[in-house]
Amino acid sequence: MSYFEEQHPEMDRYLEAHAAQEPEILRRLRRETYQKTTQPHMISGYLQGRLLSLISKMLSPEKVLEIGTFTGYATLCLAEGLAENGKIITLDVNEDLAYLPKKYFAESEFAEKIDFRLKNAVDFLNETDEIFDLIFVDADKQNYPEYFRLAKEKTKSGSVILFDNVLWYGKVLQENPASKQTLKIKEVNEIITQDVDFENVILPIRDGVHLLRKK
């Protein structure tokens, strides 16, 4: 649950009621995530999922990279907008949980377009030569500045990058945060804002989504 949801749960319900319908496979995945994982709040969820779907559909990307798969909810949302020959590479390091996204990817209509890899994202970004139309980052917060530095080199003009959880339950307002995670999130928000190669805005949806477009 996000900081916003804690403060305004009735508004969150209103927003969900006035968003596009969540596909049935995602409803099942969301339910199983809450039943079988210890940190179900990490899932993107209904409202953010519809946002990711819309952005993907507007871009119609051929190449998408997701850093942080978790149970695959956001992956399936991003896959909804893929071009006919498009693909999404999604990276995670949690081997114990891998069975869950694999299960839903296999039964989805996007099974052939999803490339799920158990691989460190920093290693992948250092090794790959691919250029991506859309990158979604929702992984370990301490590496956010490094993810941005590396992801920038894997994009072109018009590419979009999204960073999740950039408000960090409101902790980004702390002047001297004790948490390293909070410090790194504040750092990446500042780095992005000062980077002249990008246009950006932070959307206060759930726990904050930093939306960037490369000029």
C-alpha positions in Angstrom: 0.0 0.0 0.0 1.3 3.5 -0.9 1.4 6.6 1.3 -1.4 8.1 -0.8 -3.6 5.0 -0.3 -3.1 5.2 3.4 -4.2 8.8 3.5 -7.1 8.6 1.0 -8.3 5.0 0.6 -11.7 6.2 -0.7 -10.0 8.2 -3.5 -8.1 5.1 -4.5 -11.3 3.1 -4.8 -12.9 5.9 -6.8 -9.9 6.0 -9.2 -10.0 2.2 -9.8 -13.8 2.4 -10.4 -13.2 4.9 -13.1 -10.3 3.2 -14.9 -10.3 0.6 -17.7 -11.3 -2.9 -16.7 -8.6 -5.1 -15.4 -8.1 -8.3 -17.5 -9.3 -11.5 -15.9 -5.8 -13.0 -15.9 -4.5 -10.1 -14.0 -7.2 -10.4 -11.4 -6.2 -14.0 -10.8 -2.5 -13.1 -10.6 -3.2 -10.3 -8.2 -5.2 -12.6 -6.0 -2.6 -15.3 -6.0 0.2 -12.8 -5.3 -1.6 -11.8 -2.1 -2.2 -15.5 -1.2 1.3 -16.8 -1.8 3.9 -14.0 -1.3 5.1 -12.4 1.9 5.2 -8.9 0.4 2.2 -8.6 -1.9 2.2 -4.8 -1.7 5.2 -5.0 -4.2 2.7 -5.8 -7.0 2.0 -2.9 -9.4 -1.8 -3.3 -8.9 -4.9 -2.3 -10.8 -4.5 1.5 -11.2 -0.7 1.5 -12.0 -1.2 -1.5 -14.2 -3.7 0.4 -16.3 -1.3 3.3 -16.6 1.5 1.0 -17.8 -0.8 -0.6 -20.3 -1.9 2.8 -21.7 1.7 4.1 -22.0 2.7 0.9 -23.7 -0.2 1.1 -26.1 0.5 4.7 -26.9 4.1 3.9 -27.7 3.5 0.5 -29.4 7.1 -0.5 -28.5 9.1 -3.2 -30.3 11.5 -3.6 -27.4 10.7 -3.3 -23.7 12.9 -3.9 -20.7 11.5 -4.4 -17.2 13.9 -4.4 -14.2 12.2 -6.3 -11.4 9.6 -8.9 -12.4 8.2 -9.9 -9.0 5.1 -11.9 -9.9 4.8 -10.6 -13.4 1.7 -8.3 -13.1 3.4 -5.2 -14.6 5.0 -7.4 -17.3 1.7 -8.5 -18.6 0.4 -4.9 -18.5 3.3 -3.7 -20.5 3.0 -6.5 -23.0 -0.6 -5.4 -23.8 0.9 -2.6 -26.0 3.7 -4.4 -27.7 4.0 -4.0 -31.5 3.2 -7.1 -33.5 6.8 -8.1 -33.6 7.6 -6.7 -30.2 9.1 -8.4 -27.2 9.6 -7.6 -23.5 12.7 -8.7 -21.5 11.9 -8.9 -17.8 14.7 -9.4 -15.2 14.6 -10.7 -11.7 16.9 -12.5 -9.3 14.3 -14.2 -7.0 14.6 -17.9 -8.0 12.1 -19.0 -5.3 9.3 -16.9 -6.7 10.0 -17.5 -10.4 7.4 -20.2 -10.7 4.6 -17.7 -10.3 5.3 -15.3 -13.2 6.3 -18.2 -15.4 2.9 -19.8 -14.8 1.0 -16.7 -15.8 3.3 -15.8 -18.7 2.8 -19.2 -20.2 -1.0 -19.0 -20.1 -1.2 -15.4 -21.3 -1.7 -14.4 -25.0 1.8 -12.8 -24.8 3.7 -16.0 -23.9 5.8 -15.8 -27.1 6.7 -12.1 -26.6 7.9 -12.4 -23.0 11.5 -13.2 -22.3 11.8 -13.8 -18.5 15.4 -14.0 -17.3 16.8 -14.7 -13.8 19.7 -12.2 -14.2 21.2 -9.3 -12.4 20.0 -6.1 -14.1 23.4 -4.2 -13.8 25.1 -7.1 -15.5 22.5 -7.3 -18.2 22.7 -3.6 -19.0 26.5 -3.7 -19.1 26.4 -6.6 -21.5 23.5 -5.9 -23.9 23.7 -3.9 -27.1 19.9 -3.6 -27.4 18.2 -0.3 -27.5 14.8 -0.1 -25.9 11.7 1.9 -26.6 10.4 1.5 -23.1 12.1 0.7 -19.8 10.3 0.1 -16.5 12.3 0.0 -13.3 10.8 -1.5 -10.1 13.6 -3.3 -8.3 16.2 -2.7 -5.5 16.0 1.0 -4.7 19.7 1.3 -3.8 20.6 0.7 -7.4 18.2 3.3 -8.9 20.9 5.9 -9.8 23.0 3.1 -11.4 20.0 1.8 -13.3 19.3 5.2 -14.7 22.9 5.8 -15.7 23.0 2.4 -17.5 19.5 2.6 -18.9 20.1 6.0 -20.5 22.7 4.5 -22.8 20.2 1.8 -23.9 17.6 4.3 -25.1 17.0 6.6 -28.2 15.2 9.8 -28.9 11.5 9.2 -27.9 12.2 6.3 -25.6 10.4 6.3 -22.3 11.7 5.2 -18.9 9.6 4.8 -15.8 10.9 4.5 -12.2 8.5 3.1 -9.6 8.2 4.0 -5.9 10.0 7.4 -6.3 7.9 9.0 -3.4 8.8 6.2 -1.1 5.8 6.5 1.3 6.5 10.3 1.5 10.0 9.8 2.9 11.5 11.8 0.0 10.3 14.9 1.9 12.7 14.1 4.7 15.7 16.5 4.7 18.2 14.1 6.2 16.8 10.6 5.8 18.5 7.8 7.7 17.5 5.1 5.2 20.0 4.4 2.3 17.0 3.5 0.1 15.4 6.9 0.7 18.7 8.6 -0.1 19.1 6.7 -3.3 15.6 7.5 -4.4 16.1 11.2 -3.7 19.3 11.0 -5.6 17.9 9.5 -8.7 15.0 12.0 -8.7 17.5 14.8 -8.6 19.7 13.3 -11.3 16.8 12.8 -13.6 15.5 16.3 -13.1 18.9 17.8 -13.9 19.5 15.7 -17.0 19.1 17.9 -20.0 18.6 14.8 -22.3 15.2 14.0 -20.7 11.8 15.6 -20.2 10.3 14.3 -16.9 7.4 14.4 -14.4 6.7 12.5 -11.2 3.1 11.1 -11.2 1.7 10.8 -7.7 0.0 7.5 -8.4 0.3 4.9 -5.7 3.9 5.4 -4.4 5.0 7.7 -7.2 6.1 7.0 -10.8 8.8 9.0 -12.4 8.0 9.3 -16.1 10.9 10.3 -18.5 11.0 10.8 -22.2 14.4 11.1 -24.0 14.6 14.1 -26.2 
